[in-house]
Amino acid sequence: MAKTTKKRRGPQPTAKAALNVPVHVGQTVEVEITGLNHEGAGVGRVEGYTLFVEGALAGEKVHARVDHVKKNCGFAKMTSVVEASTYRSMPPCPVYDRCGGCSLQHLAYEEQLRHKQQIVRDNLRRIGGFPVEGEGAITVHPTLGMTEPWRYRNKAQVPIGEENGALVGGFYAEKSHSIIDMDECLIQHQANDEAVAAVKKIAAGLNIQPYDEVRHTGLLRHVVAKIGVQTGEVMVVLVTTEETIPRLEELVEAIRTQVSGVTSIVQNVNPDKTNVIFGKKTVTLWGSDVIYDYIGPIKFAISARSFYQVNPAQTEVLYNKTLEYVGATGTETVIDAYCGIGTISLFLAQKSKHVYGVEIVPEAIADANRNAELNGVENATFETGPAEVVIPAWKEQGIRPDVIVVDPPRKGCDEALLATILEMQPLKVVYVSCNPSTLARDLKVLAEAYEVKEVQPVDMFPQTGHVECCVLLTRK
């Protein structure tokens, strides 16, 4: 066998030299910030090179340490403020600088709302090619915010781990799986904080082993707490790696007596080595399988795994706007694509002739039917399957919608669904979006036959970079 020799390598070029960019990892630079991106990071330039600076605000001059560079842009973290924005605010959360849950606590709330309106405008212009200023511009209304933009989340999903031999639970540090131990989160409903803190203490006292995701050992993976804000009912979900929980009776009794308002204690079993929170098997350990809550006059049953909007106060604002855009008078037939557990469908059924909801997840359709029965709604029909398959089948049955409502996941609408909408030609389309970029992309397709009349941003997630929108389109 022939002997091979390795060529001796000389000094390797730095990332700066290799990429031909004016900064390098570890360097501290002074940057003037001209705006914010959709994640809430400051946007600045160094010798023409775009740098996204975590913690910086528009209008500021900051010092920042470069963490990562690419050919067209780099990423940095602010180390000090040279010239502060008048909108800079002191974050009230003690772990804000370490936790990855919020990104905008350092920005005054009224400016958060303006920022989110601008993010929507920028995406419509840049991705959709729509005019947002001057003659013929699309109206993007000011963002509808909250009077009290704290303590709004009705669901906490808290990973459990071990640190120095002790059980810890909190949220992950930004861009990591390192748990920041905490007993309070200022955007969580206080009942959720209290429930999670109690369960952590109880589990530690009973020596229930926390999960180690590296070794894939331990029992308790997550504690999930849900509250019906209008009813005060609390559900505690224990996500475990195995079905058997040691000292189960003591655990359940302690949760019953120490968690105020608890009406449901549930176990979900997830034995897989995965980042997905829930496994396939769910059992009720004590109490009811569900808790109940209201959005406006509509009552909803919420199970351990059912999707339910986490900010019910702003959900009502968003759904009222959807109802306004539908313009229901009692004579309309409405199709609700991506209907989930029927939240929008049942809201629309109050003032529509009939609502047809379609959703690909069978469990969600089961919840939708249960919620319809719970509210005595008889003018809503739900079917399982892909919207782009079910809706044409409805058309063959003679169903002609006056309005189609879409509320897709972050990835936006399926291309086939957009084609189906264009073929069905309803008088109106109402698009509810949680992602301005995919919204703009989909509106560009629908603009072939529809005029985008107006866009209403709604702040469903204060202190974060996320924004929801409700959009009215009318057939040309």
C-alpha positions, 0 to 999 in steps of 0.5 A: 500500500502506497504511503501518503503524506499530508501537506503542511498547512500554513496560517489559516485566514481569519473569518474576516479575511476569508469572507472579505468583511470589515469585522471579525468574531470577538471584535468590539465595534461602535455602531449607529443603529438605524432600525430594528429587525423582526426579532427585535435586534438593532440594525446598523452598519460598519463600513457598509456591512450590516450588523444585527445587534442584540439589545440595541435600539433604533437611534442609538450609538452602541458598543457591540461585540461581534459573535458571528459573521457571514458574507452579507451580514453579521451578528453582535451583542451590545456591550454598552450604550454610547448614546441612548434612545429616548424610548429605552426602558429598564426591563423589569424582569430580573433574568431578561438579559439571560432568558430567551423568552422576550426580546423587547422589554427594553423598548417602551411599549408605545414604541413596540406598537409602532415598531410592529406596525412598521415591520408589517409595512416593511414586509408588504413593501419588500416581499409583496411589492405593495405600496405602503406610502403615497397614492394607492397605498395599502392602509396599515392601521396602528397596532392594537395593543394592551392597556396592561401588556404584562401577565397575559399568557394563559399557558406556561411550558417549562422545561425541567432539568438538573443543576448542581444536583438540584431540580431546576425549571425555567425557560431556555437561555436565548439560542440554547437549551440551558435552563434559566431557573426561575419561579416568576415570568412577568408575561405569564399569568400569575396562576401559572407561575404559582402552579409551576413553582409549587410543582417544582418544589413538590417534585424535588421534595419527593425526589422525582428525578429531573430529565437530562436531555444529554444523557436521556435520563430522568423522569420529569421533562416538562411542567405545563400549566394552563389557566382559564382566565375567565373561569379561574380553572387551572390544569397541571400537565406533567410530561414524563419519560415513563408511565410510572411515577414514583409516589404518585398518590403523594404527588397528586395530593400535594398538587391538589392541596398546594396549587390554587384553582387546580381542577385537572392534573394530567400526565403526558408520556414522551419517551423519545429523544426529541425537542418536541414537548408532548408524546402520544399518550395522555392520561388524567391523573385527577379531576377533569380532562379539560378546563374551560375558558371564554373568548367573548361569549363563546365557551371553549374546552381546553385539553392538555394538547389542544391549541388555544390562543395564549392571550385571550384578551387580545384574541377577542380583539383579533376575532372581533376585527375578523368578524368586522371584516367578514361583515356577516349579516346572517346570510353569509356562507363562510369557510374557515380554513385552518380552523383548529379547535373552532375558535374563529369558526364559532365566533363567526357562526354568531352572525353568519348563515353557516360556517364550514371549518376544515383542519388537517389535525383530527384531534382538533376537529374533535375539539371543534365539534365538542366546542360547537356542542358546548355552545349550542352552535348548529350552523357550523360544520367541521371536516378533517383533511387538507383545506386544498382537498376538502374545499373543492369537494365542498364546491362539488357539493354545491357549497359556494362561500361568500367569504373564506377566512384563513388563519395559517401557521407561521409558514403561511398558506399552502400554494394549493389552497391559494390556488383553490381560493382564486378558483372559488372566487369568494367575494371576500378573503380575510387573512389572519396571520402570525407572520408578516413575511409569509403574509406578504408572500401570500397576499402577492399571489392573491392580488391576482384577483383580490384588492388588499383593502386594509391591514390591522396589526394586533399585539398578541405577544407584548414584550416580544417581536411577534405581531399578528395581523388581520387583512381584508381582501375584496374581489376585483 
